Amino acid sequence: MASLIKGQLVVVDSVPDTFALLVRKILEPISKVREVVLALSGGPTARLCYDQLASLELSDRKVNWGNIHIIMGDERCVDLTDNDSNAKLVKESLLDKVGPVKEFTPLTCSDQGTSVAKVIEDAARENSTLGIDLAHLGLGPDGHSASLFPNSLALLANDSLLTTLNSDPSGNNPHERVTLTYGGLSRAEKTLITVSGPSKADALAQIASGIPLPAANLHSHGLIWIVDQTAASKLPSSIATSVDDLEI
């Protein structure tokens, strides 16, 4: 069966280990010469990924974090100190360990993400890039990525709109959200999507078969899916490449 997953896909024993290695490989050279925009996400898999990245950096620093400008790919409409806040997760698992960074600009529902949109536009103008050097996304069991939920209004946002408010029509994902749109995520030069656990296997298989779940419609550049064995259990083995053969 031919896969309709966009980008490259690797099946690995440890998603956090592979994520950390690839992030360092991507960010090390560019962070030494200019400021870099890194978009991060939330969730249990993201926390494990950032913990591992911080652990490697503390033992052998590769990235010039003083040149890293961090933004969020999506956020719940809660206080940034709330336990449900993605910004709090990123701060605890990564920033408090590897910082100080150049700047951290969280997404906020109060300004509908316009501060983050400005970071992207300014970076694109100053560095002659798309505006985001690297984005990290996850995959929900329903096929959402960032806070782009099935049948939600944000899926219809014009690509010129980089951020928008959104909510899950099914009610399975609580809180109103603010999220990068497809247009905002397409500003990433490279995107790592981490997928871990058996609860993601059905969604990933549906994307591979051509079912248009939200994550299937990402048109970001340089997409790399980092998938563990359990999440890949319903995929044909022929669609995976090895980490060594990835085009970075």
Kinemage of the C-alpha trace (Angstrom):
@kinemage 1
@onewidth
@group {chain A} dominant
@subgroup {mainchain}
@vectorlist {calphas} color= white
{ca met a 1} P 0.000 0.000 0.000
{ca ala a 2} L 1.351 3.395 -0.949
{ca ser a 3} L 1.397 5.879 1.909
{ca leu a 4} L -0.222 9.289 1.555
{ca ile a 5} L 1.637 10.697 4.558
{ca lys a 6} L 3.406 13.878 3.505
{ca gly a 7} L 7.103 14.115 4.280
{ca gln a 8} L 9.454 11.515 5.741
{ca leu a 9} L 8.553 8.979 8.426
{ca val a 10} L 10.883 7.125 10.786
{ca val a 11} L 9.892 4.398 13.222
{ca val a 12} L 12.086 4.434 16.312
{ca asp a 13} L 12.404 2.782 19.704
{ca ser a 14} L 12.474 6.115 21.548
{ca val a 15} L 10.676 9.162 20.187
{ca pro a 16} L 12.234 11.556 22.757
{ca asp a 17} L 15.776 10.350 21.998
{ca thr a 18} L 15.359 10.772 18.241
{ca phe a 19} L 13.594 14.103 18.645
{ca ala a 20} L 16.400 15.507 20.789
{ca leu a 21} L 19.103 14.354 18.391
{ca leu a 22} L 17.335 15.844 15.348
{ca val a 23} L 16.596 19.149 17.053
{ca arg a 24} L 20.237 19.561 17.947
{ca lys a 25} L 21.341 18.586 14.450
{ca ile a 26} L 18.986 21.163 12.911
{ca leu a 27} L 19.502 24.021 15.351
{ca glu a 28} L 23.226 23.775 16.094
{ca pro a 29} L 24.574 25.283 12.834
{ca ile a 30} L 22.026 28.068 12.383
{ca ser a 31} L 21.940 29.106 16.045
{ca lys a 32} L 25.668 29.801 15.870
{ca val a 33} L 25.229 32.465 13.177
{ca arg a 34} L 21.818 34.129 13.682
{ca glu a 35} L 18.641 34.259 15.736
{ca val a 36} L 16.337 31.261 15.301
{ca val a 37} L 12.566 30.881 15.750
{ca leu a 38} L 11.513 27.594 17.346
{ca ala a 39} L 7.790 26.739 17.686
{ca leu a 40} L 6.939 24.209 20.406
{ca ser a 41} L 3.884 22.246 21.501
{ca gly a 42} L 2.360 20.664 24.588
{ca gly a 43} L 1.235 17.274 25.809
{ca pro a 44} L 2.841 14.267 27.512
{ca thr a 45} L 4.990 13.282 24.530
{ca ala a 46} L 6.249 16.845 24.148
{ca arg a 47} L 7.256 16.959 27.817
{ca leu a 48} L 9.299 13.785 27.434
{ca cys a 49} L 10.909 15.179 24.284
{ca tyr a 50} L 11.874 18.464 25.945
{ca asp a 51} L 13.152 16.702 29.061
{ca gln a 52} L 15.452 14.605 26.873
{ca leu a 53} L 16.594 17.596 24.822
{ca ala a 54} L 17.405 19.515 28.000
{ca ser a 55} L 19.273 16.515 29.423
{ca leu a 56} L 21.503 16.250 26.358
{ca glu a 57} L 22.126 19.979 26.271
{ca leu a 58} L 23.074 20.105 29.933
{ca ser a 59} L 25.655 17.364 29.456
{ca asp a 60} L 27.007 18.567 26.095
{ca arg a 61} L 25.698 21.878 24.821
{ca lys a 62} L 25.301 22.078 21.050
{ca val a 63} L 22.683 24.823 20.582
{ca asn a 64} L 23.291 28.516 21.203
{ca trp a 65} L 20.113 29.062 23.222
{ca gly a 66} L 20.883 32.752 23.510
{ca asn a 67} L 19.933 32.990 19.830
{ca ile a 68} L 16.704 30.961 20.138
{ca his a 69} L 13.365 32.782 20.059
{ca ile a 70} L 10.668 30.359 21.246
{ca ile a 71} L 6.991 30.607 20.352
{ca met a 72} L 4.116 28.205 20.959
{ca gly a 73} L 2.245 26.352 18.234
{ca asp a 74} L -0.968 26.345 20.250
{ca glu a 75} L -2.238 27.182 23.714
{ca arg a 76} L -5.281 26.718 25.905
{ca cys a 77} L -7.152 29.799 27.063
{ca val a 78} L -5.923 29.481 30.640
{ca asp a 79} L -3.488 31.456 32.744
{ca leu a 80} L 0.102 30.804 31.680
{ca thr a 81} L 0.817 29.447 35.175
{ca asp a 82} L -2.065 26.949 34.974
{ca asn a 83} L -1.127 23.263 34.873
{ca asp a 84} L -3.007 22.964 31.549
{ca ser a 85} L -0.849 25.657 29.932
{ca asn a 86} L 1.522 24.524 27.199
{ca ala a 87} L 3.734 27.505 28.009
{ca lys a 88} L 4.149 26.255 31.568
{ca leu a 89} L 5.090 22.804 30.273
{ca val a 90} L 7.752 24.265 27.978
{ca lys a 91} L 9.114 26.480 30.725
{ca glu a 92} L 9.397 23.634 33.234
{ca ser a 93} L 10.743 20.945 30.917
{ca leu a 94} L 13.095 23.024 28.763
{ca leu a 95} L 13.510 26.756 29.329
{ca asp a 96} L 14.266 26.614 33.045
{ca lys a 97} L 17.036 24.111 32.256
{ca val a 98} L 18.724 25.387 29.082
{ca gly a 99} L 17.995 29.120 29.307
{ca pro a 100} L 18.309 31.960 29.091
{ca val a 101} L 16.908 32.041 25.558
{ca lys a 102} L 16.757 35.080 23.300
{ca glu a 103} L 13.050 35.508 23.989
{ca phe a 104} L 9.941 33.485 24.796
{ca thr a 105} L 6.689 34.712 23.262
{ca pro a 106} L 3.714 32.640 24.403
{ca leu a 107} L 0.463 32.463 22.492
{ca thr a 108} L -2.331 34.225 24.335
{ca cys a 109} L -6.041 34.147 23.675
{ca ser a 110} L -6.344 37.779 24.741
{ca asp a 111} L -4.521 38.993 21.629
{ca gln a 112} L -5.564 35.981 19.489
{ca gly a 113} L -1.904 35.206 18.920
{ca thr a 114} L -1.002 38.465 17.176
{ca ser a 115} L 2.248 38.766 19.176
{ca val a 116} L 3.412 35.390 17.849
{ca ala a 117} L 2.321 36.286 14.315
{ca lys a 118} L 4.480 39.403 14.565
{ca val a 119} L 7.493 37.312 15.639
{ca ile a 120} L 7.052 35.126 12.557
{ca glu a 121} L 6.654 38.044 10.174
{ca asp a 122} L 9.612 39.940 11.663
{ca ala a 123} L 11.849 36.860 11.477
{ca ala a 124} L 10.865 36.222 7.861
{ca arg a 125} L 11.735 39.797 6.926
{ca glu a 126} L 15.001 39.977 8.865
{ca asn a 127} L 16.395 36.548 7.955
{ca ser a 128} L 14.886 36.016 4.483
{ca thr a 129} L 13.260 32.801 5.756
{ca leu a 130} L 9.694 31.565 6.076
{ca gly a 131} L 9.670 32.875 9.643
{ca ile a 132} L 9.850 29.661 11.710
{ca asp a 133} L 13.079 27.682 11.491
{ca leu a 134} L 11.745 24.589 13.260
{ca ala a 135} L 8.298 23.597 14.517
{ca his a 136} L 7.405 20.702 16.779
{ca leu a 137} L 3.913 19.217 16.574
{ca gly a 138} L 2.126 16.196 17.974
{ca leu a 139} L -0.794 14.066 16.811
{ca gly a 140} L -4.015 13.500 18.711
{ca pro a 141} L -6.029 10.263 18.601
{ca asp a 142} L -8.628 12.175 16.563
{ca gly a 143} L -6.005 13.278 14.042
{ca his a 144} L -5.600 16.855 15.260
{ca ser a 145} L -2.277 18.654 15.335
{ca ala a 146} L -1.608 21.932 17.151
{ca ser a 147} L -5.236 22.859 18.017
{ca leu a 148} L -6.579 22.173 14.541
{ca phe a 149} L -9.447 19.851 15.448
{ca pro a 150} L -11.659 17.838 13.088
{ca asn a 151} L -14.590 19.908 11.772
{ca ser a 152} L -13.395 23.050 13.573
{ca leu a 153} L -13.513 26.561 12.167
{ca ala a 154} L -9.736 27.002 12.212
{ca leu a 155} L -9.416 24.462 9.391
{ca leu a 156} L -11.049 27.029 7.095
{ca ala a 157} L -8.784 29.942 8.008
{ca asn a 158} L -7.168 31.740 5.096
{ca asp a 159} L -3.436 31.033 4.843
{ca ser a 160} L -2.729 34.736 5.292
{ca leu a 161} L -4.038 34.406 8.872
{ca leu a 162} L -1.205 32.934 10.930
{ca thr a 163} L -3.044 32.475 14.245
{ca thr a 164} L -6.657 32.123 15.299
{ca leu a 165} L -8.938 31.146 18.166
{ca asn a 166} L -10.433 27.666 17.949
{ca ser a 167} L -12.299 25.014 19.924
{ca asp a 168} L -13.042 21.318 19.533
{ca pro a 169} L -16.614 20.795 18.245
{ca ser a 170} L -16.643 17.286 19.723
{ca gly a 171} L -15.867 18.557 23.214
{ca asn a 172} L -13.182 15.913 23.677
{ca asn a 173} L -10.452 18.542 24.041
{ca pro a 174} L -11.465 21.046 26.715
{ca his a 175} L -10.803 24.797 26.789
{ca glu a 176} L -10.982 27.292 23.989
{ca arg a 177} L -7.617 27.479 22.231
{ca val a 178} L -5.426 29.795 20.240
{ca thr a 179} L -3.414 28.073 17.538
{ca leu a 180} L -1.201 28.523 14.551
{ca thr a 181} L -3.277 27.953 11.432
{ca tyr a 182} L -2.273 25.864 8.445
{ca gly a 183} L -0.876 29.110 7.043
{ca gly a 184} L 1.112 29.769 10.196
{ca leu a 185} L 2.483 26.236 10.321
{ca ser a 186} L 3.446 26.440 6.650
{ca arg a 187} L 5.936 29.136 7.709
{ca ala a 188} L 8.152 26.430 9.238
{ca glu a 189} L 11.297 25.568 7.309
{ca lys a 190} L 11.325 22.161 9.045
{ca thr a 191} L 8.672 20.402 11.136
{ca leu a 192} L 9.034 17.438 13.485
{ca ile a 193} L 5.831 15.577 14.348
{ca thr a 194} L 6.213 13.203 17.290
{ca val a 195} L 3.739 10.327 17.588
{ca ser a 196} L 3.865 7.924 20.503
{ca gly a 197} L 1.592 5.234 21.906
{ca pro a 198} L -1.089 2.827 20.690
{ca ser a 199} L -3.858 5.440 20.964
{ca lys a 200} L -2.358 7.211 17.927
{ca ala a 201} L -2.131 4.121 15.697
{ca asp a 202} L -5.592 4.435 14.125
{ca ala a 203} L -5.200 8.135 13.315
{ca leu a 204} L -1.782 7.592 11.763
{ca ala a 205} L -3.050 4.676 9.678
{ca gln a 206} L -6.000 6.758 8.484
{ca ile a 207} L -3.688 9.575 7.416
{ca ala a 208} L -1.501 7.085 5.552
{ca ser a 209} L -4.574 5.751 3.730
{ca gly a 210} L -5.685 9.203 2.591
{ca ile a 211} L -8.399 10.073 5.100
{ca pro a 212} L -8.239 13.883 5.428
{ca leu a 213} L -7.785 14.239 9.168
{ca pro a 214} L -6.421 17.679 10.143
{ca ala a 215} L -2.799 16.518 10.454
{ca ala a 216} L -2.981 15.030 6.955
{ca asn a 217} L -3.481 18.498 5.511
{ca leu a 218} L -0.376 20.118 6.988
{ca his a 219} L 1.542 21.764 4.181
{ca ser a 220} L 4.587 22.639 6.197
{ca his a 221} L 8.010 22.301 4.617
{ca gly a 222} L 10.450 19.558 5.580
{ca leu a 223} L 7.971 17.371 7.468
{ca ile a 224} L 9.498 14.533 9.482
{ca trp a 225} L 7.268 12.130 11.421
{ca ile a 226} L 9.003 10.498 14.414
{ca val a 227} L 6.886 7.490 15.355
{ca asp a 228} L 7.329 4.748 17.929
{ca gln a 229} L 6.627 1.063 17.337
{ca thr a 230} L 3.192 1.069 18.956
{ca ala a 231} L 1.941 4.106 17.033
{ca ala a 232} L 3.243 2.568 13.797
{ca ser a 233} L 1.667 -0.834 14.431
{ca lys a 234} L -0.997 -0.396 11.723
{ca leu a 235} L 1.314 1.054 9.074
{ca pro a 236} L 3.014 -0.947 6.316
{ca ser a 237} L 6.701 -1.248 7.159
{ca ser a 238} L 7.645 -0.201 3.642
{ca ile a 239} L 6.736 3.458 4.227
{ca ala a 240} L 9.386 4.085 6.879
{ca thr a 241} L 12.921 5.302 6.292
{ca ser a 242} L 15.857 5.057 8.671
{ca val a 243} L 17.079 7.961 10.777
{ca asp a 244} L 20.440 7.809 9.000
{ca asp a 245} L 18.739 8.265 5.620
{ca leu a 246} L 16.641 11.291 6.604
{ca glu a 247} L 17.030 14.377 4.454
{ca ile a 248} L 17.546 17.149 6.991
